[in-house]
Amino acid sequence: MRLTLEESALEDDEVTEIEGIQFLVHKRDKVYFDEAKIDYVKTLLGGGEFKVLRV
């Protein structure tokens, strides 16, 4: 599963805010986020990305 940046929510998206960051999850994908954690991981080149981790 890949996380992407979006400018606005679609009609079937659920908006969740965590520590000031809004995450959009489409209703058909919501099942994949049950019992999951979103983490920010730094990359070797100094950047970073969000990862979905299973808990």
DSSP file (Angstrom, degrees, kcal/mol; ACC not computed):
  #  RESIDUE AA STRUCTURE BP1 BP2  ACC     N-H-->O    O-->H-N    N-H-->O    O-->H-N    TCO  KAPPA ALPHA  PHI   PSI    X-CA   Y-CA   Z-CA
    1    1 A M              0   0    0      0, 0.0     2,-0.4     0, 0.0    51,-0.2   0.000 360.0 360.0 360.0 136.1    0.0    0.0    0.0
    2    2 A R        -     0   0    0     49,-0.1     2,-0.4     2,-0.0    49,-0.1  -0.921 360.0-143.2-116.3 136.0    1.3    3.4   -0.9
    3    3 A L        -     0   0    0     -2,-0.4     2,-0.3    47,-0.3    47,-0.1  -0.798  24.0-177.2 -94.4 138.2    0.6    6.7    0.7
    4    4 A T        -     0   0    0     -2,-0.4     2,-0.4     0, 0.0    -2,-0.0  -0.890  29.1-106.3-130.9 161.7    0.3    9.7   -1.5
    5    5 A L        -     0   0    0     -2,-0.3     2,-0.3     2,-0.0     0, 0.0  -0.734  36.3-173.0 -87.1 136.3   -0.3   13.5   -1.1
    6    6 A E        -     0   0    0     -2,-0.4     3,-0.1     1,-0.1    18,-0.0  -0.962  25.1-147.1-129.3 147.6   -3.8   14.7   -2.0
    7    7 A E  S    S+     0   0    0     -2,-0.3     2,-0.3     1,-0.2    -1,-0.1   0.795  81.6   5.9 -83.3 -29.5   -5.1   18.3   -2.2
    8    8 A S  S    S-     0   0    0     16,-0.0    -1,-0.2     0, 0.0     2,-0.2  -0.979  78.9 -98.1-151.9 161.4   -8.6   17.5   -1.2
    9    9 A A        -     0   0    0     -2,-0.3     2,-0.2    -3,-0.1     6,-0.0  -0.517  31.8-131.4 -81.1 146.8  -10.8   14.7    0.0
   10   10 A L    >   -     0   0    0     -2,-0.2     3,-1.6     1,-0.1    -1,-0.1  -0.457  34.1 -97.9 -86.1 169.4  -13.1   12.7   -2.3
   11   11 A E  T 3  S+     0   0    0      1,-0.3    -1,-0.1    -2,-0.2    -2,-0.0   0.854 123.6  43.7 -57.7 -38.1  -16.7   12.0   -1.4
   12   12 A D  T 3  S+     0   0    0      2,-0.1    15,-2.1    14,-0.0    -1,-0.3   0.225  91.1 111.8 -95.7  14.2  -16.0    8.5    0.0
   13   13 A D  E <   -A   26   0A   0     -3,-1.6     2,-0.5    13,-0.2    13,-0.3  -0.627  57.4-144.6 -88.1 146.1  -12.9    9.5    2.0
   14   14 A E  E     -A   25   0A   0     11,-3.0    11,-2.3    -2,-0.3     2,-0.5  -0.937  15.8-143.2-105.3 132.7  -12.7    9.6    5.7
   15   15 A V  E     +A   24   0A   0     -2,-0.5     2,-0.4     9,-0.2     9,-0.2  -0.849  20.6 178.2-101.5 126.4  -10.6   12.4    7.2
   16   16 A T  E     -A   23   0A   0      7,-2.8     7,-3.6    -2,-0.5     2,-0.5  -0.992  14.0-152.9-125.8 134.2   -8.5   11.6   10.3
   17   17 A E  E     -A   22   0A   0     -2,-0.4     2,-0.5     5,-0.2     5,-0.2  -0.928  12.9-179.9-111.4 128.3   -6.2   14.2   12.0
   18   18 A I  E >  S-A   21   0A   0      3,-2.7     3,-1.8    -2,-0.5    -2,-0.0  -0.980  73.3 -22.8-129.0 117.8   -3.2   13.0   14.0
   19   19 A E  T 3  S-     0   0    0     -2,-0.5    -1,-0.1     1,-0.3     3,-0.1   0.861 128.6 -47.7  49.8  43.2   -1.0   15.6   15.6
   20   20 A G  T 3  S+     0   0    0      1,-0.2     2,-0.5     0, 0.0    -1,-0.3   0.426 115.5 112.1  84.1  -0.3   -2.1   18.3   13.2
   21   21 A I  E <   -A   18   0A   0     -3,-1.8    -3,-2.7     2,-0.0     2,-0.4  -0.921  59.4-141.4-108.4 127.0   -1.7   16.2   10.0
   22   22 A Q  E     -A   17   0A   0     -2,-0.5     2,-0.4    -5,-0.2    -5,-0.2  -0.735  14.5-165.6 -90.3 132.8   -4.8   15.2    8.1
   23   23 A F  E     -A   16   0A   0     -7,-3.6    -7,-2.8    -2,-0.4     2,-0.5  -0.959   6.1-152.8-116.4 134.1   -5.0   11.7    6.6
   24   24 A L  E     -A   15   0A   0     -2,-0.4     2,-0.4    -9,-0.2    -9,-0.2  -0.912  12.4-176.5-107.2 131.2   -7.6   10.7    4.0
   25   25 A V  E     -A   14   0A   0    -11,-2.3   -11,-3.0    -2,-0.5     2,-0.1  -0.988  23.8-130.4-129.2 122.9   -8.6    7.1    3.8
   26   26 A H  E >>  -A   13   0A   0     -2,-0.4     3,-1.6   -13,-0.3     4,-0.8  -0.444  25.4-118.9 -68.8 144.0  -11.0    5.9    1.1
   27   27 A K  T 34 S+     0   0    0    -15,-2.1     3,-0.5     1,-0.3     4,-0.4   0.801 113.1  55.7 -59.3 -30.7  -13.9    3.8    2.6
   28   28 A R  T 34 S+     0   0    0      1,-0.2    -1,-0.3     2,-0.1     3,-0.2   0.734 111.6  44.6 -73.6 -19.8  -12.9    0.7    0.5
   29   29 A D  T X4 S+     0   0    0     -3,-1.6     3,-1.6     1,-0.1     4,-0.5   0.497  84.8  95.0 -98.2  -6.1   -9.3    0.9    2.0
   30   30 A K  G >X S+     0   0    0     -4,-0.8     3,-1.7    -3,-0.5     4,-0.5   0.832  74.5  65.2 -57.4 -35.3  -10.3    1.5    5.6
   31   31 A V  G >4 S+     0   0    0     -4,-0.4     3,-0.8     1,-0.3    -1,-0.3   0.807  95.3  59.2 -58.8 -30.3  -10.1   -2.2    6.4
   32   32 A Y  G <4 S+     0   0    0     -3,-1.6    -1,-0.3     1,-0.2    -2,-0.2   0.682 103.1  53.0 -72.7 -17.3   -6.4   -2.1    5.8
   33   33 A F  G X4 S+     0   0    0     -3,-1.7     3,-1.6    -4,-0.5    -1,-0.2   0.476  77.6 114.1 -99.3  -3.7   -5.9    0.5    8.5
   34   34 A D  T << S+     0   0    0     -3,-0.8     3,-0.1    -4,-0.5    -3,-0.0  -0.511  93.9   4.3 -64.6 132.4   -7.7   -1.4   11.3
   35   35 A E  T 3  S+     0   0    0      1,-0.2    20,-2.3    -2,-0.2     2,-0.3   0.810 109.1 126.3  60.6  31.5   -5.1   -2.2   13.9
   36   36 A A  E <   -B   54   0B   0     -3,-1.6     2,-0.4    18,-0.2    -1,-0.2  -0.801  48.6-147.5-118.0 161.4   -2.4   -0.3   12.0
   37   37 A K  E     -B   53   0B   0     16,-3.0    16,-3.7    -2,-0.3     2,-0.5  -0.980   9.4-141.3-127.2 139.4    0.0    2.5   12.9
   38   38 A I  E     +B   52   0B   0     -2,-0.4     2,-0.3    14,-0.2    14,-0.2  -0.900  27.7 179.3-101.7 126.5    1.2    5.3   10.7
   39   39 A D  E     -B   51   0B   0     12,-2.8    12,-3.2    -2,-0.5     2,-0.6  -0.933  27.9-131.0-128.3 148.9    4.9    6.2   11.3
   40   40 A Y  E     -B   50   0B   0     -2,-0.3     2,-0.5    10,-0.2    10,-0.2  -0.898  27.7-167.8 -99.8 122.0    7.3    8.7    9.7
   41   41 A V  E     -B   49   0B   0      8,-3.1     8,-2.1    -2,-0.6     2,-0.2  -0.937  16.0-132.6-116.7 128.5   10.6    7.0    8.8
   42   42 A K  E     -B   48   0B   0     -2,-0.5     6,-0.3     6,-0.2     2,-0.2  -0.551  22.9-138.5 -77.0 143.0   13.7    8.9    7.8
   43   43 A T    >   -     0   0    0      4,-2.1     3,-1.6    -2,-0.2    -1,-0.1  -0.499  25.0-103.9 -96.6 169.5   15.5    7.7    4.7
   44   44 A L  T 3  S+     0   0    0      1,-0.3    -1,-0.1    -2,-0.2    -2,-0.0   0.783 118.6  57.4 -63.4 -28.1   19.2    7.4    4.1
   45   45 A L  T 3  S-     0   0    0      1,-0.0    -1,-0.3     0, 0.0     3,-0.1   0.313 123.8 -98.5 -89.6   9.3   19.4   10.5    2.0
   46   46 A G  S <  S+     0   0    0     -3,-1.6    -2,-0.1     1,-0.3    -1,-0.0   0.322  92.8 102.0  95.6  -8.6   17.9   12.7    4.8
   47   47 A G        -     0   0    0     -5,-0.1    -4,-2.1     1,-0.0     2,-0.3   0.049  55.2-149.6 -86.0-157.6   14.3   12.8    3.6
   48   48 A G  E     -B   42   0B   0     -6,-0.3     2,-0.3    -3,-0.1    -6,-0.2  -0.984  10.1-159.0-166.9 170.2   11.5   10.8    5.0
   49   49 A E  E     -B   41   0B   0     -8,-2.1    -8,-3.1    -2,-0.3     2,-0.3  -0.988  28.0-105.8-155.8 156.2    8.2    9.1    4.2
   50   50 A F  E     -B   40   0B   0     -2,-0.3     2,-0.4   -10,-0.2   -47,-0.3  -0.687  35.5-167.6 -84.9 139.3    5.1    7.8    6.0
   51   51 A K  E     -B   39   0B   0    -12,-3.2   -12,-2.8    -2,-0.3     2,-0.6  -0.964  19.6-132.9-126.9 144.3    4.8    4.1    6.4
   52   52 A V  E     -B   38   0B   0     -2,-0.4     2,-0.4   -51,-0.2   -14,-0.2  -0.882  28.2-166.8 -96.3 121.6    1.8    2.0    7.5
   53   53 A L  E     -B   37   0B   0    -16,-3.7   -16,-3.0    -2,-0.6     2,-0.3  -0.896  19.0-126.3-111.3 137.1    2.9   -0.5   10.1
   54   54 A R  E      B   36   0B   0     -2,-0.4   -18,-0.2   -18,-0.2   -19,-0.1  -0.660 360.0 360.0 -79.0 134.8    0.8   -3.5   11.3
   55   55 A V              0   0    0    -20,-2.3   -19,-0.1    -2,-0.3    -1,-0.1   0.379 360.0 360.0-104.1 360.0    0.4   -3.6   15.1
